[in-house]
Amino acid sequence: QAEQAVLPPGSNVDCPTMAKGLAMLLFVLVAAAPLADAASLGQGLAANPIRKVVTMLQAMQKKVTEEGQKADELFEKYECYCKSSSSDLSASIEAAEIKTAELGTSIEGDSSKKAKLEEDLKSHQEERSAAEAAMAEATAIREKEKAAFDKALGESKVNLAALGKAVAALEKGMAGGFLQSRAA
């Protein structure tokens, strides 16, 4: 073990006794630091290298403690955020699931309405086609009847005109022939 104690620092020698010794020295230094009074510090311990190490370790301890407190505060803050946001998220998920079910029902109802409307549209289109065909047939019949009427009217006008001429010719040709007088 004596050989291990003279090894230069940084060598990879596993020595539990040396580690225990260093830990004990550090403990003694930390424990002895509060025992030194202010007068003795002013007289020469301030320049003491061991005192510098102790002061540095105390500063590190204070810094680590402060960082730990900050980390705890951040942890609590984010923990609160996670709890509140998870409950909000859960509520949002539940609302979305309910709305999804409602929308599913609504879609089914709208699909059946759409199918009914498509059937109605198809039947109305067929009725419209039938009505258009009936109108076209009625128009054709009216056009034929009008043509027959126009033809009969034309013939009637011609006959009426001929009859008017015949009556005029008869009246002219028999002037006084139909007159009944005592002389006759």
C-alpha positions in Angstrom: 0.0 0.0 0.0 2.9 2.3 0.6 3.8 1.9 -3.1 0.3 3.0 -4.1 0.5 6.1 -1.9 3.5 7.5 -3.8 1.9 7.1 -7.2 1.5 10.4 -9.1 -2.0 11.9 -9.2 -4.1 10.8 -12.3 -2.9 7.2 -12.2 -5.6 4.7 -12.4 -5.0 2.9 -9.2 -8.1 1.7 -7.3 -7.4 2.4 -3.6 -10.4 2.3 -1.3 -8.3 3.3 1.6 -7.0 6.4 -0.1 -10.5 7.3 -1.1 -11.7 6.9 2.4 -8.8 9.0 3.7 -9.6 11.8 1.3 -13.3 11.7 2.2 -12.4 11.8 5.9 -10.0 14.8 5.3 -12.7 16.6 3.4 -15.3 16.0 6.2 -12.9 17.2 8.8 -12.1 20.3 6.8 -15.8 21.1 6.3 -16.6 20.3 10.0 -13.7 22.4 11.3 -14.5 25.4 9.1 -17.3 26.8 11.3 -15.1 26.4 14.4 -12.6 29.0 13.3 -13.5 32.3 14.7 -13.4 35.6 12.9 -10.2 36.8 14.6 -8.2 33.9 13.5 -9.4 34.2 10.0 -8.2 37.7 9.7 -4.7 36.8 11.0 -3.6 34.2 8.6 -6.1 31.6 7.8 -7.4 33.6 4.9 -4.3 32.9 3.0 -4.3 29.2 4.0 -4.7 26.9 0.9 -6.9 24.5 2.9 -9.1 27.4 3.9 -9.4 28.4 0.3 -10.5 24.8 -0.6 -13.0 24.8 2.2 -14.4 28.2 1.1 -14.6 27.0 -2.5 -16.4 23.8 -1.4 -18.8 25.9 0.7 -19.5 28.1 -2.3 -20.1 25.1 -4.5 -22.4 23.6 -1.9 -24.4 26.9 -1.7 -24.5 27.1 -5.5 -25.6 23.4 -5.8 -28.3 24.1 -3.1 -29.6 27.1 -5.0 -29.6 25.2 -8.3 -31.5 22.4 -6.6 -34.1 24.8 -5.3 -34.5 26.4 -8.7 -34.9 22.9 -10.2 -37.5 22.0 -7.6 -39.4 25.2 -8.4 -39.3 24.5 -12.1 -40.3 20.9 -11.5 -43.3 22.0 -9.4 -44.2 24.6 -12.1 -44.1 22.1 -14.9 -45.8 19.4 -12.8 -48.7 21.8 -12.2 -48.7 22.6 -15.9 -48.8 19.0 -16.8 -51.6 18.2 -14.4 -53.7 21.1 -15.6 -53.0 20.6 -19.3 -53.6 16.8 -19.0 -57.0 17.4 -17.4 -57.8 20.0 -20.1 -56.6 17.6 -22.8 -58.7 14.8 -21.3 -61.8 17.1 -21.3 -61.1 18.1 -24.9 -60.7 14.4 -25.9 -64.0 13.5 -24.2 -65.8 16.4 -25.9 -64.3 15.4 -29.3 -65.4 11.8 -28.7 -69.0 12.9 -27.9 -69.0 15.2 -30.9 -67.7 12.4 -33.1 -70.5 10.1 -32.0 -73.0 13.0 -32.6 -71.5 13.7 -36.0 -71.7 10.0 -36.9 -75.4 9.9 -36.1 -75.9 13.2 -38.0 -74.0 11.7 -41.0 -76.2 8.6 -41.0 -79.3 10.8 -40.8 -78.1 13.0 -43.6 -77.1 10.0 -45.7 -80.7 8.7 -45.4 -82.1 12.1 -46.2 -79.7 12.3 -49.2 -80.9 8.9 -50.5 -84.5 9.9 -50.1 -83.9 13.2 -51.9 -82.1 11.4 -54.7 -85.1 9.0 -55.1 -87.4 12.0 -55.0 -85.3 13.8 -57.6 -85.3 10.8 -59.8 -89.1 10.4 -59.6 -89.5 14.1 -60.2 -87.3 14.0 -63.2 -89.3 11.1 -64.6 -92.5 13.0 -63.9 -91.1 16.1 -65.6 -90.0 14.0 -68.6 -93.5 12.5 -68.7 -95.1 16.0 -68.4 -92.8 17.3 -71.2 -93.8 14.4 -73.4 -97.5 15.0 -72.6 -97.1 18.7 -73.4 -95.3 17.9 -76.6 -98.1 15.4 -77.6 -100.8 18.0 -76.6 -99.0 20.7 -78.6 -98.8 18.4 -81.6 -102.5 17.5 -81.3 -103.4 21.3 -81.0 -101.3 22.0 -84.0 -103.1 19.3 -86.0 -106.5 20.6 -84.8 -105.5 24.2 -85.6 -104.4 23.1 -89.1 -107.7 21.3 -89.5 -109.6 24.3 -88.1 -107.6 26.7 -90.4 -108.4 24.4 -93.4 -112.1 24.2 -92.5 -112.2 28.0 -91.8 -110.6 28.6 -95.1 -113.1 26.4 -96.9 -115.9 28.1 -94.9 -114.7 31.5 -95.9 -114.4 30.5 -99.5 -117.9 28.9 -99.4 -119.3 32.0 -97.6 -117.7 34.3 -100.2 -119.1 32.1 -103.0 -122.5 32.1 -101.4 -122.4 35.9 -101.0 -121.5 36.2 -104.7 -124.2 33.7 -105.7 -126.9 35.6 -103.7 -125.8 38.8 -105.2 -125.9 37.3 -108.7 -129.3 35.8 -108.1 -130.6 39.1 -106.9 -129.2 40.9 -109.8 -130.4 38.4 -112.4 -133.8 38.1 -111.1 -134.5 41.6 -110.4 -138.0 41.7 -109.4 -138.6 38.1 -110.4 -139.4 37.1 -106.9 -141.6 40.1 -106.4 -145.2 39.1 -105.9 -147.5 41.6 -107.2 -151.2 41.6 -108.1 -150.4 41.9 -111.7 -148.7 38.7 -111.9 
